[in-house]
Amino acid sequence: MANIKDYQVFFTVMEGDKFVPSNICCDMTSRITGAVRFDYLDDAKDFCKNLNSERDFKIVRVKYELNEIEK
C-alpha cells in the first residue's frame, strides 16, 4: 500500500458496549462496521449534542491497522 500509514484513526459514538449505527433506521449495534464514523473529534462532539442527553453516550477513538493480504 503506497503512501498510507500502518494504521488509521476515526471517532465513533457508543452507549455501553454498543455502537450508534450509521443508519438511523437501525438499532444500536455490536459491530463496528455499522457504526457512525467521524474523521474529526469536533464532528463527533457536534453529533453528540443532538443525541438524547438522558442517555450515557460516549465518544471513542478507534485506531485500526491496515494489513495487506497476499493473493
PyMOL Python script that loads the backbone (N, CA, C, O; Angstrom):
from pymol import cmd

cmd.read_pdbstr("""\
ATOM      1  N   MET A   1       0.844  -1.173   0.000  1.00  0.00           N
ATOM      2  CA  MET A   1       0.000   0.000   0.000  1.00  0.00           C
ATOM      3  C   MET A   1       0.890   1.237   0.000  1.00  0.00           C
ATOM      4  O   MET A   1       1.710   1.411   0.901  1.00  0.00           O
ATOM      5  N   ALA A   2       0.740   2.060  -0.964  1.00  0.00           N
ATOM      6  CA  ALA A   2       1.598   3.232  -1.104  1.00  0.00           C
ATOM      7  C   ALA A   2       1.010   4.442  -0.392  1.00  0.00           C
ATOM      8  O   ALA A   2      -0.202   4.659  -0.397  1.00  0.00           O
ATOM      9  N   ASN A   3       1.895   5.227   0.223  1.00  0.00           N
ATOM     10  CA  ASN A   3       1.528   6.497   0.851  1.00  0.00           C
ATOM     11  C   ASN A   3       0.399   6.383   1.873  1.00  0.00           C
ATOM     12  O   ASN A   3      -0.479   7.245   1.912  1.00  0.00           O
ATOM     13  N   ILE A   4       0.404   5.363   2.680  1.00  0.00           N
ATOM     14  CA  ILE A   4      -0.613   5.215   3.714  1.00  0.00           C
ATOM     15  C   ILE A   4       0.068   4.740   4.995  1.00  0.00           C
ATOM     16  O   ILE A   4       0.969   3.902   4.957  1.00  0.00           O
ATOM     17  N   LYS A   5      -0.370   5.282   6.118  1.00  0.00           N
ATOM     18  CA  LYS A   5       0.208   4.881   7.401  1.00  0.00           C
ATOM     19  C   LYS A   5      -0.124   3.418   7.700  1.00  0.00           C
ATOM     20  O   LYS A   5      -1.009   2.823   7.085  1.00  0.00           O
ATOM     21  N   ASP A   6       0.603   2.865   8.653  1.00  0.00           N
ATOM     22  CA  ASP A   6       0.335   1.490   9.066  1.00  0.00           C
ATOM     23  C   ASP A   6      -0.994   1.372   9.808  1.00  0.00           C
ATOM     24  O   ASP A   6      -1.528   0.274   9.965  1.00  0.00           O
ATOM     25  N   TYR A   7      -1.521   2.501  10.261  1.00  0.00           N
ATOM     26  CA  TYR A   7      -2.802   2.483  10.958  1.00  0.00           C
ATOM     27  C   TYR A   7      -3.603   3.723  10.590  1.00  0.00           C
ATOM     28  O   TYR A   7      -3.057   4.703  10.084  1.00  0.00           O
ATOM     29  N   GLN A   8      -4.876   3.670  10.846  1.00  0.00           N
ATOM     30  CA  GLN A   8      -5.804   4.772  10.607  1.00  0.00           C
ATOM     31  C   GLN A   8      -6.579   5.023  11.896  1.00  0.00           C
ATOM     32  O   GLN A   8      -6.639   4.157  12.768  1.00  0.00           O
ATOM     33  N   VAL A   9      -7.168   6.199  12.013  1.00  0.00           N
ATOM     34  CA  VAL A   9      -7.935   6.565  13.205  1.00  0.00           C
ATOM     35  C   VAL A   9      -9.255   7.196  12.776  1.00  0.00           C
ATOM     36  O   VAL A   9      -9.310   7.961  11.814  1.00  0.00           O
ATOM     37  N   PHE A  10     -10.317   6.860  13.507  1.00  0.00           N
ATOM     38  CA  PHE A  10     -11.580   7.580  13.361  1.00  0.00           C
ATOM     39  C   PHE A  10     -12.257   7.619  14.727  1.00  0.00           C
ATOM     40  O   PHE A  10     -11.824   6.953  15.666  1.00  0.00           O
ATOM     41  N   PHE A  11     -13.308   8.396  14.822  1.00  0.00           N
ATOM     42  CA  PHE A  11     -14.066   8.529  16.063  1.00  0.00           C
ATOM     43  C   PHE A  11     -15.472   8.003  15.828  1.00  0.00           C
ATOM     44  O   PHE A  11     -16.027   8.140  14.738  1.00  0.00           O
ATOM     45  N   THR A  12     -16.040   7.400  16.868  1.00  0.00           N
ATOM     46  CA  THR A  12     -17.409   6.913  16.795  1.00  0.00           C
ATOM     47  C   THR A  12     -18.080   7.156  18.144  1.00  0.00           C
ATOM     48  O   THR A  12     -17.446   7.633  19.086  1.00  0.00           O
ATOM     49  N   VAL A  13     -19.355   6.826  18.226  1.00  0.00           N
ATOM     50  CA  VAL A  13     -20.131   7.074  19.442  1.00  0.00           C
ATOM     51  C   VAL A  13     -20.716   5.756  19.924  1.00  0.00           C
ATOM     52  O   VAL A  13     -21.219   4.954  19.138  1.00  0.00           O
ATOM     53  N   MET A  14     -20.639   5.549  21.233  1.00  0.00           N
ATOM     54  CA  MET A  14     -21.147   4.321  21.843  1.00  0.00           C
ATOM     55  C   MET A  14     -22.073   4.649  23.001  1.00  0.00           C
ATOM     56  O   MET A  14     -22.020   5.733  23.581  1.00  0.00           O
ATOM     57  N   GLU A  15     -22.926   3.680  23.320  1.00  0.00           N
ATOM     58  CA  GLU A  15     -23.697   3.692  24.554  1.00  0.00           C
ATOM     59  C   GLU A  15     -23.488   2.315  25.170  1.00  0.00           C
ATOM     60  O   GLU A  15     -23.908   1.304  24.607  1.00  0.00           O
ATOM     61  N   GLY A  16     -22.844   2.282  26.317  1.00  0.00           N
ATOM     62  CA  GLY A  16     -22.479   0.997  26.909  1.00  0.00           C
ATOM     63  C   GLY A  16     -21.495   0.289  26.003  1.00  0.00           C
ATOM     64  O   GLY A  16     -20.447   0.843  25.672  1.00  0.00           O
ATOM     65  N   ASP A  17     -21.820  -0.936  25.595  1.00  0.00           N
ATOM     66  CA  ASP A  17     -20.924  -1.687  24.712  1.00  0.00           C
ATOM     67  C   ASP A  17     -21.462  -1.766  23.277  1.00  0.00           C
ATOM     68  O   ASP A  17     -21.021  -2.608  22.494  1.00  0.00           O
ATOM     69  N   LYS A  18     -22.404  -0.896  22.937  1.00  0.00           N
ATOM     70  CA  LYS A  18     -22.999  -0.878  21.589  1.00  0.00           C
ATOM     71  C   LYS A  18     -22.634   0.425  20.872  1.00  0.00           C
ATOM     72  O   LYS A  18     -22.472   1.474  21.495  1.00  0.00           O
ATOM     73  N   PHE A  19     -22.511   0.326  19.558  1.00  0.00           N
ATOM     74  CA  PHE A  19     -22.200   1.473  18.717  1.00  0.00           C
ATOM     75  C   PHE A  19     -23.475   2.116  18.189  1.00  0.00           C
ATOM     76  O   PHE A  19     -24.458   1.433  17.906  1.00  0.00           O
ATOM     77  N   VAL A  20     -23.445   3.437  18.059  1.00  0.00           N
ATOM     78  CA  VAL A  20     -24.539   4.142  17.399  1.00  0.00           C
ATOM     79  C   VAL A  20     -24.411   3.836  15.906  1.00  0.00           C
ATOM     80  O   VAL A  20     -23.341   4.031  15.330  1.00  0.00           O
ATOM     81  N   PRO A  21     -25.487   3.361  15.273  1.00  0.00           N
ATOM     82  CA  PRO A  21     -25.386   2.959  13.865  1.00  0.00           C
ATOM     83  C   PRO A  21     -25.316   4.154  12.911  1.00  0.00           C
ATOM     84  O   PRO A  21     -25.809   5.240  13.218  1.00  0.00           O
ATOM     85  N   SER A  22     -24.705   3.938  11.771  1.00  0.00           N
ATOM     86  CA  SER A  22     -24.635   4.986  10.761  1.00  0.00           C
ATOM     87  C   SER A  22     -25.984   5.176  10.077  1.00  0.00           C
ATOM     88  O   SER A  22     -26.249   6.240   9.518  1.00  0.00           O
ATOM     89  N   ASN A  23     -26.836   4.160  10.114  1.00  0.00           N
ATOM     90  CA  ASN A  23     -28.177   4.232   9.545  1.00  0.00           C
ATOM     91  C   ASN A  23     -29.167   4.462  10.684  1.00  0.00           C
ATOM     92  O   ASN A  23     -29.327   3.604  11.552  1.00  0.00           O
ATOM     93  N   ILE A  24     -29.828   5.615  10.682  1.00  0.00           N
ATOM     94  CA  ILE A  24     -30.712   5.950  11.801  1.00  0.00           C
ATOM     95  C   ILE A  24     -31.922   5.021  11.922  1.00  0.00           C
ATOM     96  O   ILE A  24     -32.603   5.018  12.948  1.00  0.00           O
ATOM     97  N   CYS A  25     -32.186   4.243  10.890  1.00  0.00           N
ATOM     98  CA  CYS A  25     -33.313   3.300  10.930  1.00  0.00           C
ATOM     99  C   CYS A  25     -32.944   1.990  11.632  1.00  0.00           C
ATOM    100  O   CYS A  25     -33.816   1.162  11.897  1.00  0.00           O
ATOM    101  N   CYS A  26     -31.669   1.801  11.931  1.00  0.00           N
ATOM    102  CA  CYS A  26     -31.199   0.554  12.554  1.00  0.00           C
ATOM    103  C   CYS A  26     -31.059   0.719  14.064  1.00  0.00           C
ATOM    104  O   CYS A  26     -30.922   1.831  14.574  1.00  0.00           O
ATOM    105  N   ASP A  27     -31.096  -0.409  14.762  1.00  0.00           N
ATOM    106  CA  ASP A  27     -30.863  -0.424  16.206  1.00  0.00           C
ATOM    107  C   ASP A  27     -29.377  -0.273  16.498  1.00  0.00           C
ATOM    108  O   ASP A  27     -28.541  -0.397  15.603  1.00  0.00           O
ATOM    109  N   MET A  28     -29.059  -0.006  17.757  1.00  0.00           N
ATOM    110  CA  MET A  28     -27.675   0.024  18.198  1.00  0.00           C
ATOM    111  C   MET A  28     -27.032  -1.303  17.801  1.00  0.00           C
ATOM    112  O   MET A  28     -27.705  -2.332  17.742  1.00  0.00           O
ATOM    113  N   THR A  29     -25.727  -1.276  17.529  1.00  0.00           N
ATOM    114  CA  THR A  29     -25.067  -2.477  17.009  1.00  0.00           C
ATOM    115  C   THR A  29     -23.789  -2.805  17.777  1.00  0.00           C
ATOM    116  O   THR A  29     -23.127  -1.913  18.308  1.00  0.00           O
ATOM    117  N   SER A  30     -23.452  -4.078  17.829  1.00  0.00           N
ATOM    118  CA  SER A  30     -22.192  -4.503  18.447  1.00  0.00           C
ATOM    119  C   SER A  30     -21.087  -4.580  17.390  1.00  0.00           C
ATOM    120  O   SER A  30     -19.928  -4.835  17.719  1.00  0.00           O
ATOM    121  N   ARG A  31     -21.443  -4.362  16.126  1.00  0.00           N
ATOM    122  CA  ARG A  31     -20.483  -4.445  15.022  1.00  0.00           C
ATOM    123  C   ARG A  31     -19.986  -3.043  14.648  1.00  0.00           C
ATOM    124  O   ARG A  31     -20.777  -2.167  14.298  1.00  0.00           O
ATOM    125  N   ILE A  32     -18.702  -2.851  14.726  1.00  0.00           N
ATOM    126  CA  ILE A  32     -18.131  -1.542  14.419  1.00  0.00           C
ATOM    127  C   ILE A  32     -18.294  -1.172  12.946  1.00  0.00           C
ATOM    128  O   ILE A  32     -18.267   0.007  12.595  1.00  0.00           O
ATOM    129  N   THR A  33     -18.462  -2.168  12.093  1.00  0.00           N
ATOM    130  CA  THR A  33     -18.625  -1.876  10.665  1.00  0.00           C
ATOM    131  C   THR A  33     -19.913  -1.119  10.371  1.00  0.00           C
ATOM    132  O   THR A  33     -20.026  -0.474   9.329  1.00  0.00           O
ATOM    133  N   GLY A  34     -20.881  -1.190  11.272  1.00  0.00           N
ATOM    134  CA  GLY A  34     -22.139  -0.473  11.084  1.00  0.00           C
ATOM    135  C   GLY A  34     -22.223   0.826  11.858  1.00  0.00           C
ATOM    136  O   GLY A  34     -23.261   1.488  11.855  1.00  0.00           O
ATOM    137  N   ALA A  35     -21.144   1.193  12.517  1.00  0.00           N
ATOM    138  CA  ALA A  35     -21.148   2.369  13.385  1.00  0.00           C
ATOM    139  C   ALA A  35     -20.991   3.669  12.602  1.00  0.00           C
ATOM    140  O   ALA A  35     -20.386   3.707  11.531  1.00  0.00           O
ATOM    141  N   VAL A  36     -21.550   4.723  13.167  1.00  0.00           N
ATOM    142  CA  VAL A  36     -21.332   6.059  12.635  1.00  0.00           C
ATOM    143  C   VAL A  36     -19.849   6.392  12.836  1.00  0.00           C
ATOM    144  O   VAL A  36     -19.278   6.071  13.879  1.00  0.00           O
ATOM    145  N   ARG A  37     -19.221   7.039  11.838  1.00  0.00           N
ATOM    146  CA  ARG A  37     -17.779   7.326  11.913  1.00  0.00           C
ATOM    147  C   ARG A  37     -17.500   8.779  11.567  1.00  0.00           C
ATOM    148  O   ARG A  37     -18.145   9.370  10.700  1.00  0.00           O
ATOM    149  N   PHE A  38     -16.521   9.337  12.267  1.00  0.00           N
ATOM    150  CA  PHE A  38     -16.118  10.716  12.031  1.00  0.00           C
ATOM    151  C   PHE A  38     -14.606  10.786  11.909  1.00  0.00           C
ATOM    152  O   PHE A  38     -13.883  10.112  12.643  1.00  0.00           O
ATOM    153  N   ASP A  39     -14.137  11.596  10.989  1.00  0.00           N
ATOM    154  CA  ASP A  39     -12.696  11.795  10.833  1.00  0.00           C
ATOM    155  C   ASP A  39     -12.141  12.744  11.890  1.00  0.00           C
ATOM    156  O   ASP A  39     -10.958  12.689  12.225  1.00  0.00           O
ATOM    157  N   TYR A  40     -13.005  13.615  12.411  1.00  0.00           N
ATOM    158  CA  TYR A  40     -12.555  14.642  13.350  1.00  0.00           C
ATOM    159  C   TYR A  40     -13.352  14.575  14.643  1.00  0.00           C
ATOM    160  O   TYR A  40     -14.565  14.368  14.630  1.00  0.00           O
ATOM    161  N   LEU A  41     -12.656  14.753  15.756  1.00  0.00           N
ATOM    162  CA  LEU A  41     -13.282  14.717  17.072  1.00  0.00           C
ATOM    163  C   LEU A  41     -14.377  15.773  17.194  1.00  0.00           C
ATOM    164  O   LEU A  41     -15.432  15.500  17.766  1.00  0.00           O
ATOM    165  N   ASP A  42     -14.146  16.961  16.671  1.00  0.00           N
ATOM    166  CA  ASP A  42     -15.153  18.022  16.758  1.00  0.00           C
ATOM    167  C   ASP A  42     -16.461  17.623  16.083  1.00  0.00           C
ATOM    168  O   ASP A  42     -17.538  17.991  16.551  1.00  0.00           O
ATOM    169  N   ASP A  43     -16.373  16.877  14.993  1.00  0.00           N
ATOM    170  CA  ASP A  43     -17.588  16.410  14.315  1.00  0.00           C
ATOM    171  C   ASP A  43     -18.356  15.421  15.188  1.00  0.00           C
ATOM    172  O   ASP A  43     -19.586  15.455  15.228  1.00  0.00           O
ATOM    173  N   ALA A  44     -17.642  14.546  15.884  1.00  0.00           N
ATOM    174  CA  ALA A  44     -18.287  13.597  16.792  1.00  0.00           C
ATOM    175  C   ALA A  44     -18.941  14.341  17.963  1.00  0.00           C
ATOM    176  O   ALA A  44     -20.036  13.980  18.394  1.00  0.00           O
ATOM    177  N   LYS A  45     -18.276  15.364  18.467  1.00  0.00           N
ATOM    178  CA  LYS A  45     -18.846  16.164  19.563  1.00  0.00           C
ATOM    179  C   LYS A  45     -20.116  16.872  19.119  1.00  0.00           C
ATOM    180  O   LYS A  45     -21.102  16.905  19.855  1.00  0.00           O
ATOM    181  N   ASP A  46     -20.095  17.440  17.914  1.00  0.00           N
ATOM    182  CA  ASP A  46     -21.293  18.099  17.386  1.00  0.00           C
ATOM    183  C   ASP A  46     -22.442  17.111  17.227  1.00  0.00           C
ATOM    184  O   ASP A  46     -23.588  17.438  17.534  1.00  0.00           O
ATOM    185  N   PHE A  47     -22.147  15.916  16.754  1.00  0.00           N
ATOM    186  CA  PHE A  47     -23.157  14.869  16.595  1.00  0.00           C
ATOM    187  C   PHE A  47     -23.786  14.532  17.952  1.00  0.00           C
ATOM    188  O   PHE A  47     -25.001  14.368  18.057  1.00  0.00           O
ATOM    189  N   CYS A  48     -22.954  14.432  18.976  1.00  0.00           N
ATOM    190  CA  CYS A  48     -23.441  14.056  20.307  1.00  0.00           C
ATOM    191  C   CYS A  48     -24.352  15.120  20.915  1.00  0.00           C
ATOM    192  O   CYS A  48     -25.207  14.804  21.742  1.00  0.00           O
ATOM    193  N   LYS A  49     -24.177  16.359  20.517  1.00  0.00           N
ATOM    194  CA  LYS A  49     -25.043  17.434  21.024  1.00  0.00           C
ATOM    195  C   LYS A  49     -26.494  17.204  20.644  1.00  0.00           C
ATOM    196  O   LYS A  49     -27.398  17.684  21.328  1.00  0.00           O
ATOM    197  N   ASN A  50     -26.729  16.475  19.560  1.00  0.00           N
ATOM    198  CA  ASN A  50     -28.088  16.219  19.090  1.00  0.00           C
ATOM    199  C   ASN A  50     -28.689  14.927  19.634  1.00  0.00           C
ATOM    200  O   ASN A  50     -29.840  14.606  19.339  1.00  0.00           O
ATOM    201  N   LEU A  51     -27.920  14.187  20.420  1.00  0.00           N
ATOM    202  CA  LEU A  51     -28.416  12.931  20.988  1.00  0.00           C
ATOM    203  C   LEU A  51     -29.120  13.188  22.314  1.00  0.00           C
ATOM    204  O   LEU A  51     -28.924  14.231  22.938  1.00  0.00           O
ATOM    205  N   ASN A  52     -29.929  12.246  22.733  1.00  0.00           N
ATOM    206  CA  ASN A  52     -30.677  12.335  23.991  1.00  0.00           C
ATOM    207  C   ASN A  52     -29.710  12.479  25.162  1.00  0.00           C
ATOM    208  O   ASN A  52     -28.917  11.575  25.426  1.00  0.00           O
ATOM    209  N   SER A  53     -29.771  13.604  25.860  1.00  0.00           N
ATOM    210  CA  SER A  53     -28.834  13.875  26.962  1.00  0.00           C
ATOM    211  C   SER A  53     -29.089  13.001  28.186  1.00  0.00           C
ATOM    212  O   SER A  53     -28.246  12.936  29.081  1.00  0.00           O
ATOM    213  N   GLU A  54     -30.237  12.329  28.238  1.00  0.00           N
ATOM    214  CA  GLU A  54     -30.540  11.462  29.374  1.00  0.00           C
ATOM    215  C   GLU A  54     -29.886  10.087  29.238  1.00  0.00           C
ATOM    216  O   GLU A  54     -29.891   9.293  30.178  1.00  0.00           O
ATOM    217  N   ARG A  55     -29.331   9.816  28.074  1.00  0.00           N
ATOM    218  CA  ARG A  55     -28.649   8.533  27.852  1.00  0.00           C
ATOM    219  C   ARG A  55     -27.146   8.750  27.964  1.00  0.00           C
ATOM    220  O   ARG A  55     -26.654   9.863  27.779  1.00  0.00           O
ATOM    221  N   ASP A  56     -26.422   7.674  28.269  1.00  0.00           N
ATOM    222  CA  ASP A  56     -24.983   7.768  28.537  1.00  0.00           C
ATOM    223  C   ASP A  56     -24.152   7.464  27.284  1.00  0.00           C
ATOM    224  O   ASP A  56     -23.558   6.391  27.176  1.00  0.00           O
ATOM    225  N   PHE A  57     -24.111   8.405  26.347  1.00  0.00           N
ATOM    226  CA  PHE A  57     -23.313   8.236  25.137  1.00  0.00           C
ATOM    227  C   PHE A  57     -21.884   8.672  25.407  1.00  0.00           C
ATOM    228  O   PHE A  57     -21.641   9.583  26.198  1.00  0.00           O
ATOM    229  N   LYS A  58     -20.945   8.019  24.747  1.00  0.00           N
ATOM    230  CA  LYS A  58     -19.540   8.385  24.874  1.00  0.00           C
ATOM    231  C   LYS A  58     -18.890   8.356  23.497  1.00  0.00           C
ATOM    232  O   LYS A  58     -19.272   7.568  22.632  1.00  0.00           O
ATOM    233  N   ILE A  59     -17.911   9.219  23.308  1.00  0.00           N
ATOM    234  CA  ILE A  59     -17.140   9.239  22.071  1.00  0.00           C
ATOM    235  C   ILE A  59     -15.912   8.365  22.284  1.00  0.00           C
ATOM    236  O   ILE A  59     -15.250   8.450  23.319  1.00  0.00           O
ATOM    237  N   VAL A  60     -15.614   7.530  21.303  1.00  0.00           N
ATOM    238  CA  VAL A  60     -14.422   6.691  21.394  1.00  0.00           C
ATOM    239  C   VAL A  60     -13.544   6.893  20.156  1.00  0.00           C
ATOM    240  O   VAL A  60     -14.035   7.131  19.053  1.00  0.00           O
ATOM    241  N   ARG A  61     -12.264   6.792  20.372  1.00  0.00           N
ATOM    242  CA  ARG A  61     -11.278   6.890  19.283  1.00  0.00           C
ATOM    243  C   ARG A  61     -10.928   5.467  18.872  1.00  0.00           C
ATOM    244  O   ARG A  61     -10.576   4.640  19.713  1.00  0.00           O
ATOM    245  N   VAL A  62     -11.026   5.188  17.592  1.00  0.00           N
ATOM    246  CA  VAL A  62     -10.742   3.854  17.061  1.00  0.00           C
ATOM    247  C   VAL A  62      -9.477   3.926  16.220  1.00  0.00           C
ATOM    248  O   VAL A  62      -9.381   4.731  15.293  1.00  0.00           O
ATOM    249  N   LYS A  63      -8.519   3.091  16.545  1.00  0.00           N
ATOM    250  CA  LYS A  63      -7.269   3.005  15.788  1.00  0.00           C
ATOM    251  C   LYS A  63      -7.217   1.605  15.200  1.00  0.00           C
ATOM    252  O   LYS A  63      -7.276   0.614  15.929  1.00  0.00           O
ATOM    253  N   TYR A  64      -7.107   1.528  13.893  1.00  0.00           N
ATOM    254  CA  TYR A  64      -7.089   0.207  13.281  1.00  0.00           C
ATOM    255  C   TYR A  64      -5.893   0.054  12.356  1.00  0.00           C
ATOM    256  O   TYR A  64      -5.384   1.023  11.793  1.00  0.00           O
ATOM    257  N   GLU A  65      -5.470  -1.169  12.220  1.00  0.00           N
ATOM    258  CA  GLU A  65      -4.319  -1.494  11.375  1.00  0.00           C
ATOM    259  C   GLU A  65      -4.765  -1.882   9.979  1.00  0.00           C
ATOM    260  O   GLU A  65      -5.839  -2.451   9.780  1.00  0.00           O
ATOM    261  N   LEU A  66      -3.924  -1.565   9.032  1.00  0.00           N
ATOM    262  CA  LEU A  66      -4.146  -1.995   7.655  1.00  0.00           C
ATOM    263  C   LEU A  66      -3.117  -3.068   7.339  1.00  0.00           C
ATOM    264  O   LEU A  66      -1.913  -2.829   7.430  1.00  0.00           O
ATOM    265  N   ASN A  67      -3.581  -4.221   6.979  1.00  0.00           N
ATOM    266  CA  ASN A  67      -2.696  -5.332   6.643  1.00  0.00           C
ATOM    267  C   ASN A  67      -3.025  -5.827   5.253  1.00  0.00           C
ATOM    268  O   ASN A  67      -4.145  -6.261   4.983  1.00  0.00           O
ATOM    269  N   GLU A  68      -2.051  -5.759   4.382  1.00  0.00           N
ATOM    270  CA  GLU A  68      -2.246  -6.239   3.024  1.00  0.00           C
ATOM    271  C   GLU A  68      -2.278  -7.761   3.027  1.00  0.00           C
ATOM    272  O   GLU A  68      -1.454  -8.406   3.675  1.00  0.00           O
ATOM    273  N   ILE A  69      -3.229  -8.325   2.306  1.00  0.00           N
ATOM    274  CA  ILE A  69      -3.396  -9.768   2.228  1.00  0.00           C
ATOM    275  C   ILE A  69      -2.774 -10.252   0.921  1.00  0.00           C
ATOM    276  O   ILE A  69      -3.027  -9.702  -0.151  1.00  0.00           O
ATOM    277  N   GLU A  70      -1.966 -11.277   1.038  1.00  0.00           N
ATOM    278  CA  GLU A  70      -1.334 -11.823  -0.168  1.00  0.00           C
ATOM    279  C   GLU A  70      -2.360 -12.575  -1.003  1.00  0.00           C
ATOM    280  O   GLU A  70      -3.264 -13.219  -0.470  1.00  0.00           O
ATOM    281  N   LYS A  71      -2.209 -12.483  -2.306  1.00  0.00           N
ATOM    282  CA  LYS A  71      -3.145 -13.151  -3.221  1.00  0.00           C
ATOM    283  C   LYS A  71      -2.798 -14.607  -3.390  1.00  0.00           C
ATOM    284  O   LYS A  71      -3.479 -15.324  -4.124  1.00  0.00           O
TER     285      LYS A  71
END
""", "prot")
cmd.dss("prot")
cmd.show_as("cartoon", "prot")
cmd.util.cbc("prot")
cmd.orient("prot")
